[in-house]
């Protein structure tokens, strides 16, 4: 019987020792903190890693998360300066920096942050009208973060950021704003269209003016070039004619033609003088008879006849309006065609 009691006591002692060891060893995860109370009072704070406490004397409270937390609050009705009710959604980013203060200075720091955010938001937005509220989100965020960080510092919290997720004005105000925005867009579109038409007209007129100037300048340059070309062509033709005349004159003098050859060439030119449909008068030189006489004399000399036999009659009777002949002597008679 005594042995059984001893065995039972031994088992109890071993069990108590195991329980004491288990309760004395506490492992705290990373980014967590634990509050140890001894006899109901704060004793110390456990940090990440292996920690040892007194079993049955020390009590470990629930671990506190030291990471940055994000809390989104439901829309809160806020009255603006111009007596309009808007619903604002907020998002708070905060972190526990002092686990002891977060445990003993406030019962529920998340609910406290929410209520503090609502009251601060109403104070800030209450001093602004609707248009300022919609366009001043950064200013509102900065004021909220400063006020919340200052108020929650004694709770062991640090508010890093405050964001306004949405600002919803009343439905009637939204309709009015949409109409105003639509009217502004239409106005800007009309202004831009008018400006575009104006710029297009200006550019078109400027292009037409430049085209007219360039066209006139091109025509003037073309006229100058044509005039220069005509002058050059006329000068070239004149030089060519002068050279041709000089060449013919030199050839005639170098060839020393006789009277018969000159008379023959003289007769060859008569048909060319009569060419042209507009010729109303054919000028017959008075020396035609002498030319024919020279030709006749040439042939009569070859036949042994007299030089005076080949002279035509009636030609010298028409020597009115006498003009000098080709050799400077005699005259030219005008006969109607």
Secondary structure, DSSP 8 states (H G I E B T S, - for coil): -HHHHHHHHHHHHHHHHHHHHHHHEEEE-TTEEEEEEETTEEEEEE-SEEEE--TTTEEE---EE-S-EEEEEEEEEEE-TTS-EEEEEEEEEEEES-HHHHHHT-S-HHHHHHHHHHHHHHHHHTTS-HHHHHH-HHHHHHHHHHHHHHHHGGGTEEEEEEEEEEEE--HHHHHHHHHHHHHHHHHHHHHHHHHHHHHHHHHHHHHHHHHHHHHHHHHHHHHHHHHHHHHHHHHHHHHHHHHHHHHHHHHHHHHT--HHHHHHHHHHHHHHHH-STT--EEEEETTHHHHHHHHHHHHHHHHT--TTTT--SSSGGG-TT----TTSSS-EEEEE-
